[in-house]
Amino acid sequence: MALAAVCTALTGEDSIEVREWEVGAPGPGEVKLAMRAASVNFPDVLMVRGLYQHRPDPPFVPGSEGSGVVTAVGDGVTGFAPGDRVLFIGGATFATEVVTRVSVGLMHQMPDEMPFDEAAAFALTYGTAYNALVTRGAVRAGETVLVTGAAGGVGSAAIEVAKASGARVIAVVGGAEKAALAQELGADAVIDHTTVDAIAPAVKELTDGRGVDVFCDNVGGADARDLLRCVGWNGRFLVVGFAGGDIPVFKANQTILKCISIVGVAYGMSAITDPATARREIDALFGWYRAGKVRPAVSSRFPLEQAADAMRVLQERRALGKVVVEMPA
């Protein structure tokens, strides 16, 4: 029996109970892992409220990525063996043991020098940021990138990915503490949205009126006009997430004015659909990690017994970088 943080009702973090949870043997195409760490992502917060597109019925174990050691492999599994240190995207990661499907695009051998807490915070956020900015957004050296939610998981990764690509970065955050983190991660300029009525005028001032080449939007917002006013000629607006709650609605004529491309980003499905590209993306990220160009900003670590508290940090917008749940030894 594993020990797991179990969601018992779709009522938020108060429904989380840490208790024994049965985990069976791996089936065909699956591996069993002894979990070492799992990171908290915004979809986890939505899921325990029944607000995510994937809506499991309670009881279930939340969690969407993590790191651990392979303890058993099912029939047909190649490339992984007991004892391998891996990071992966998958479900039910807030537990001491997990059985998950192997996907070439979603499970990877960890670099030897990478600790488990950083590995747990790597695959989803950095994979999303790289897929968004490099693969989908085609960012080029010398371009300017705007990142919203820049002190969160994907946002903080996006700052580093953009800088590693040679871009100038404008980070949008809420509050002085988050602004300090964005600067520490390498942002060239920071906008505190709590001090301005709209971000577009501030962006225009920082770009001499041109607007940005790439807008990596992790937040969304009710006023889509303000968002698109930040983008310059031939700019790319990357739709990554809606942490702010409101989903922007664009009118087609708004894209014509400056030849703006609206680009959707769905990293998990992209990795499943095109594992060869996902492999190249993670290899590039591992190279940057070894070179010291990217490193997860893990600001908070909680023991499994406090998984609900870890999720509250995200729900209450207190997260700086990544929040990690660590499993008992």
C-alpha positions, 0 to 999 in steps of 0.5 A: 500500500502506498501513502497518498494525498486523496481528494475525497470530494470536489470541494477544494483543499479541505477535501484532501486526506493523507491515507493509504492508497492501493497501487497495483503492479504495472500492466503492459506499457506501464512502469511502477515508481517509488516517488520522490517528489511531485510539483503542484500545478494550477490544473491540480487546484482546478481538479480538486474543485471539479473545474478542470476539463478532466474531471475524475470522480472522488476519491482520486489522487491529484498531481500531474508531474513528478520524479522518482525511481522505477521499481518495476516495468510492465510487458512491452516497456523498453528504454526504462528499467528498475533503478532508473531515475526519471521525471515524468508527466502523469496523474496521481503523483501526490503519492509514495508510489505510482503506476503510470503509462510510459510515453516517449514524450512524457517520461524521461531519464533525469540528468545525473546532476539533477536533484529530485525536487528540481526534476519534479518541477521540470517537465511540465513547466519547462516543456510548456515554456519551450514548446510555446516559445521555441517550437510554436512561437519561433522566438529568435535572438534579439526579439522581445518576449512578454510573459504574464504570470511571470513569477509562477511555474510556467512563467518563471520557466518562460523567462529563462527559456526566452533568455536562453534563446537570446530574447529580451524579456518583459515580465508581468507580475503582481507585487514586489516580491514576485517582481524581485523573482522575475528580475532574479531569473533574468527579466530585462524589465518588469511590470507590476500589474497591481500598479497600472490600469492596463499593461499595454501602455507600459509595454509600449513605453518599454518597446518605443511604441512597437510592441513585443514580438512574442506574448507568452500569456499564462493568465488570460483576462477579460479585456482581450483588446489590452492584450493584443495592444501589447503585440507588435507587427507580425507578432505571435500571441501564445495562448498558454493558460488562464490562471487569471480565470477569464478566457480572452475572446478575440475578434478576427479583425483585431489580428489583421491590424498588425498581422498577429498570429494567435497560437494555441499551446497544449504541451502534454497533447503535443508530446503524446502526438509528436514524441520525436519533437518532445524528445528534442525539446527535452534534450535541448532543455537538459543541455541548458540545465547542464549549462546553468541557463535554466533551473527550476525556481523551487520556492516552497517544499512541503511533506506529503502530509501537508499536500493540501497546504502546498495546493493552497499556496497556488490557490491563494496566488502566493506561489513564487516559482514552483511548489513541490511536495516531497515524499517520505524516505 
